């Protein structure tokens, strides 16, 4: 049953071309980067994403410029930068969501655990199943109940076993720290929840299909401080099992939740380092200016 | 709601309390070394000073990290500033204790000290002040903290009295001048330790009440 959703290869079973030869799990170090970018991981750290010279274009506009970085598995990586710097575009490329924008194209590579996400025959839908996404504005399906929202991904994939679904429903809502608040009214509309609860419902929905990685695009920007704190606590609890990449314009949030932080500016990766270093002793003057509020 | 990083505040408190304990141990051992004429204790005091110095660096780093990554406000930001300042006060008190221990070692070379004047009493008071200051932090006791500065006058008075008596001794018995000068410095070190304890207690009041009572009538001490 689980094989329908979990650990699914990127290639569809019948109609797709064979997957490309997987790249080594620990690729060779990329071309030496400027001192301010830290692309080489600590020894023996598992890598979730190996981004190699990634550029993304919307028509003639280049939104992301030659970005290379290694995102470690089982941790939270934050991407910060001013509006329009390309951080959301870079994030969306990690599960091929940017392709949904007409005119979008890219150069470079993104390897997920050694496999090229954009290789020939790779199914974007399967990629998005393994790499879940949470958006800025929570988007529970308006016509579905709380339970139906969580299980919609499984049901769309043909899962019918009621016992399995019930178990997965509770597990996902518990992981999203929402179970206790909704367990007695799972049949109520998902849109009837508060803003913070709706966002956690969306996280439960993403977790129900057991992704390996969660991408979060400013997940708390529409939430009040208490709801934000609850989502941050949730992110902290998830990182032992998942890799989380979070885009945030709230620098303090990046400082609180992440182990590594990438600073983007005008489409370029300016500095990528442990979060402590970015906020306590950044190497690049642009990073220093941004995190200390002197930008502009 | 307790956040996942709030344990860092508890770790900081523990390190500060440990540093207080080490400083109190250091003062106590330095006085024992002096009064019991036991130079072996001086080595222990010097070793404690190394540990106190390490804790000072650790606590400062913890505070800067917490301020940077957690953006504390209200009580938490006061805890950060108080921790960094108390850290420094304890480290200085530890240095004074080390100075006493080293002078005790030098005194031993001049033979047994025949009279310590007010020094034993000052040692007891300085230790009591330090303990009360740290206890007021641990127990979050404002009243206890406010009492510490008010007792500082007694230590100051004893030091002034020592100075008069010890300088008189030098005048009357110049052959004792080397040893007596060491006692003058030791008296001054004990007076400084009590001052550091007073400063810590004032910081505790700021932490608990958000009020800066330094240099106010509420804690007015002696004035030279």
Interface residues (C-beta under 8 A of the other chain):
Chain A: X226 X229 X230 X232 X233 X236 X237 X252 X255 X256 X275 X276 X279 X280
Chain B: X1 X3 X4 X5 X64 X65 X68 X69 X70 X71
